[in-house]
Amino acid sequence: MIEFRSVSKEYPDGTVAVDDFSLTLPAHQTTVLVGSSGCGKTTLLRMINRMVEPTGGSIVIDDEDIRSRDAVQLRRSIGYVMQNSGLLPHFSVIDNIATVPVLQGTPRKQARERARELMDTVGLDRAMADRYPSQLSGGQQQRVGVARGLAADPNILLMDEPFGAVDPIVRAELQEELLRLQREIGKTIVFVTHDIDEAFLLGDQVVILEKGAAVAQVGSPDSIMESPANDFVASFIGADKGKRALRLKQTDHGTVVIDAEGRTQGALVDRTMT
């Protein structure tokens, strides 16, 4: 479990990225931080592994203040996946995945075998093991990035807009792959995105943020969609427009669901008749 306790972050130029943020992130679930650019979501993520140091408050993992941990060792114990994969260009796929275990003292042969197993886990053909990042598609690079994040078997996996740089089809595939992985491995995942649809698809807990990492609403996707906390949340999730503003329409063949643009999104099925 990760706890933010009155955390703040002010940069030397006076910019306040995070102002008095408190939240509990449940273990073995996916918490998604979602908001517009500049709201502080990435800063929050990077404070968990001390890539960014808070200027106030504390962050606690399983009742241990992270400031009591060596920063480098803390980072190596937490998986981290970023938007552009962040792969080492002169390392092969297998050695990119094995990087952190080797740094932690795992023999290279053992770390490479673990890397091959993770290639299977994330849906990469083992034949790609000796390729270099430049020889991979964007989606393949992101799969390598996820495998590298999991290589040291961390309890926590941080994901900073990991699918934002790939095309919509690949993005959908990677999202489904992450859902499958989470069902199998049950990590504590902290996921950052600006896409509310992605947040609702992946998150057990969704945190909608305003400027300064002010929490507009936190809850399950269902609870937020069913009861937006305020006008900001309703507008942000598109409750009053687009594909979430749904209405029913009677046709000769039954009742269908129409979005705000007048497009049919589906049909209602009477389960009592089946």
N, C-alpha and C positions, 0 to 999 in steps of 0.2 A: 504494500500500500504506500502511495506517495501522498504526502500532505504539504500543501503550501500554507504557511502561517504568516499572514500579514506581510507578504513579500512585496518589495518595491524595487524598481530599477531606474535610476536617474543617471544619464550620461553626462560627461564633463561639460558639454555645451548647454546643459540645462534641460535637455529633452527628457521628459518623464515617459518611459516606455511602459512601465507597470506601476500602478499606484494602489498599494494596500490590497493585494490579491490573496484571498484565502479559499482553499478548495481541497477536498479529498478525492483522490483518484483511486478507485477500488482495484484490488489485486485481481489478476487473471481476467480482466475485462479491457475493452478498447474504449478509451476516452478520446473524443475528437474535439480539438480546439478549433473553432471556426469563426471567421470574421474578415472584414475588409483589410486590405494592405495597410500596415502601420498601426494595427490595433494592439500589438504586443504579443501575439500568439507564438511567433518563433522565438522571441526573447524568453517567454515562459518555458518553452521546450528546452532551450539551450541552457537554462539555469539548472535543469535537473541533473545534467552531467558536468556542470560547472564550466562549460565553454563560455558562459556569461556569468559573472558573479553578481548576486543581488547587492543592493546598497542598503537594504533593510529587511527585517523579518528572517524567516528560516524555512528551509525545505528539509523534510524528514522522510526517509525511506525505511519502512519497517522499524519505526521508533528510534532510528539513528540519524542524527543531524549530519547532512552530507559534508559539512565543513570539517567534521572530524576525520574524514577520509582524505587520503592523498588524491589530488585531482586527477593525475594520470591513471592511477589504478582504478579510480571510480569510473573514468571514461571507458577503460578497457572492459569493465564489468557490465556495461550497459550497451546494448546494440543501438546503432545509429544509422539510419538510412536517409539520404538527402535527395533533393529533386533531380540532380544530374548524375546520380549514382556515386560520384566522387571516387571512381576507380583509379588505381595507380596505372598510368598508361603503359609503363614498361614491365608490368607484371602480367603474367598469363591469368586466365580466368581462375584456375585452381589456386594459384598463389595469391591472388587478390582475396579470395574467400578465406584462405588459411592465414592471412596476415596477423589477425589479433591472437589466435591461439599460439602461433609461433612466438609472438612478442611476450606472451604469458609463460613461455617455457615448454610448450608442448613440442615433442620431437616432430621435425618437418614431415616425416613419412606418415606419422599418425594424424597430423593436422591435414595433410592432403587427402587421406582416406576419409576423414570427416567431411572435407570439402566435397568430395565426390558424392557422398551420401546426401549432402545438402543440395547438390545440383539436382538430384532426383526429387527432393522434397519441393523445390521451387519450380519444377517443370523444365529443367534445362538438360539437353542431351549431353551425356558424358563425353561425347566426341568433341565438344566445344572446350574441353578442359585446357587445352594448350593454345587456344586462340587468345588474342589480345583485345582489349576493349574496342579499339578502332575497327575490329573485324566483326563487331556485333551490332545488331539493331538496337534502337533505343529501348525497346521492351526487354530485350535480352540483357542489356546492361543493367536495367533496373532489377531484374531477377537475380543477377549476380550481386547487386547491392543488398538485396534482402537476404540472400544466402550469407553474405559476409557479416551482416548485422546479427545473424543467428549463430555464427560459427563457434563462438565461445559459450553457447547455451546460456545467454543472459536471462535473468528474470524479467528485465525491462527492455522494451524495444521502442526507441524514439524514431518517429517517421515524419520528416519535415517536407511536406508537399511532394512525396516521392513519385507520384504519377502525373505531376503537372506538366511534364515536358514531352509526353508521348501523345500519339493521336487518340481520338475517342475510342476506337475499336480496341486498341491495345490497352488503353486505360481501363476499359470495362473488364478485359481479361485479367489484368493484374488485380483489380478490386476483388473479383471472384476468387482469385488465387489466395489473396490475403484472408478472405473470409474462411476459405477451406483450411488454410494453415492455422488460423486462430482456433477453429473447432478442434484441430488435432493437437496443438501444442499449448494452448491456454496461457499465453504470455500476458504480462501487463503492458499494453500498448498505449502510447501517447501519440496521437496522429494529428498533424496540423494541415489544414486546408482552407481555401477561401470558397470552396464549392459546397453549398449546403446540401445538394443531392448526394455528394460523396460522403458528407458527414452523416446524413441520415441512413445511408446504406451500410456504413462500416461501424458506426458508433453504438456501443451499449449505453454510454453516457455522452451526451453532446453538450458542449459549453459554447454558447454564443457570446462573443465578446464585442464590446464597443471600445472606443479610444482609451488608452491607458490600461488595457486589459480589464476594464470594468465588466462584470458579469451581467449581461442582459437577461439571460435565462440559462438554467442548467437542468437537464433531465433526459429521459429517454426520448428517442425520436417520436414515438407515439404521443407522449405527454406534451411535447412541444407543439406538435402539429395540431393536437386536439385542443390545446389551450395556450396560445401564445401569451406571454406575460404582459406585453404592451404593444403599442403601435410599431415601434422599431422592430421588434421580433417578427410581428405579422408581416411587415414589409420585407424584412430580410429573407424570410423563408418563402415569400411569395404566396402567402395564404389568400391574398385578395386578387391574385392575377395568375396568368399562365396556367400551367398544368395542375396546380394545386387548387385553383378556384373551380371546383367541379359542381355540376348540377345534373339533375336527371331529366331525361327526355323520353317520352312515350312514343314508340313506333308501332307499326303493324305487327312487328315480330317480337315485341317485348320492350323492356326498359333498358336504355343505354346511358352511359355516363359521358357527359360533354364537358370539355374544358372551356376556359374563358375565351378562347379563340374560335369556339364553335366546332372543334374537332372531336370526333368520337374516340374515347380512350378505352372503352370496354363495355361489356354488357353485364347486367345484374343477373345472377343465376339463383333461382329459387330452389334451395337445397331440400325443401320439404317435398319436392316433386321427384327427388332421386332416391 
